[in-house]
Amino acid sequence: RTLGDAVRARSWYREFREIVLMCVVYNIKRAVK
């Protein structure tokens, strides 16, 4: 594997994790209401 693929995979994982966190926060806010 090249270094570029590793960096791309790491950034993709970070973006995916942020999207999941936003969904979780959104669901919690909706559940509180």
Secondary structure, DSSP 8 states (H G I E B T S, - for coil): --HHHHHHHHHHHHHHHHHHHHHHHHHHHHHH-
